[in-house]
């Protein structure tokens, strides 16, 4: 299993960051344990990280992770143990669970994720059935997967504020559906526990609110171990009332891009970084790498051609983009076989259970890698990303992975704060 090469040797600020994280490990773990006592941890989560050799930061946090099939199979026991903890915390008496996936019945890679998630829960001692919200699936449907597994989709039915499938009355509902198109009525007002909560879906959630919460977490963590929070935190702002096709809201986006670029340039001068700063403009909600572009000058926003405008105008399920996140771009200088790579860290409950590298042979170090043509390489954890070496060395693999796990858990904590704040918005939205 290949270990990605970091093209730019870890030096200066990032090596100092890694050293400080390793040396402060007892303090960090104690601080995180205290946070998990204070806040409800998301059930599961994945975090996209970027390592530029001078900065290590999260750029996206997904509360409905869809790549469990890409994890290193050797770490299945970690996943099972974490799943036991997560279920026991939410509902100790849970013995049966209904898993509701996305409506991607033609995406066999995604369905392999569902099969892996089902296997993890079954090994954790749960009876699991897979229910679908697709109206065209009216009978039990078996789907053969490329890896030799089979999954069975069953139409969901609602009765007396409970959701189930034929001859199956689950204690809880686990969503692996990010609710991009809204919250279906069939999921509202259930007596069963729904995890993650409905307000974790993109119908309510906004990336800008997540990174606002991450700002607070990063500042507190930076104070804890004595670092510049910029080393783990990308600058960002947001713009609303956007219509790329009609060229509405362009001024806000262009000015926001230039403000962020100015802030990055100041930091690059401080740390003697020779790279050109860039900004990522992306939809403020949604996944799958849609509605996203790299920008190096605010004036570029006015120069988008029709194809670029159409690409930015819609995201998953054809939803119109009306709000965007304008985020500091973080280079990735890791690669596998000369292909650009970025780590994606997976967590169940508060535990890091593994991850993988998203690799793209056709993209650059300043581009979004979550795009057609990407492939995945499981993280080659020699132990786990919770066991660093005692003495930090430049480009130490265990220490790099431990730092990944720490920063990913900071994003997980930010997601916990974000969900606490968005719950009232969820209530208000359902009352409308």
Secondary structure as UniProt FT lines:
FT   STRAND          5..6
FT   HELIX           12..23
FT   HELIX           25..38
FT   STRAND          44..51
FT   STRAND          56..62
FT   HELIX           68..70
FT   HELIX           73..75
FT   HELIX           76..90
FT   TURN            92..93
FT   STRAND          96..101
FT   TURN            105..106
FT   HELIX           108..123
FT   TURN            124..125
FT   STRAND          127..132
FT   TURN            135..136
FT   STRAND          141..144
FT   TURN            146..147
FT   STRAND          150..155
FT   STRAND          157..159
FT   TURN            160..161
FT   STRAND          162..165
FT   TURN            166..167
FT   STRAND          172..176
FT   TURN            180..181
FT   HELIX           185..187
FT   TURN            188..189
FT   STRAND          193..195
FT   HELIX           198..200
FT   TURN            202..204
FT   HELIX           207..225
FT   HELIX           229..232
FT   STRAND          236..239
FT   TURN            244..247
FT   HELIX           250..270
FT   TURN            271..272
FT   STRAND          279..283
FT   TURN            288..289
FT   STRAND          292..295
FT   HELIX           298..303
FT   HELIX           306..313
FT   HELIX           316..318
FT   STRAND          324..328
FT   STRAND          334..336
FT   TURN            337..338
FT   STRAND          339..348
FT   TURN            349..350
FT   STRAND          351..360
FT   TURN            361..362
FT   TURN            365..366
FT   TURN            372..373
FT   STRAND          374..378
FT   TURN            385..386
FT   TURN            394..395
FT   HELIX           397..431
//
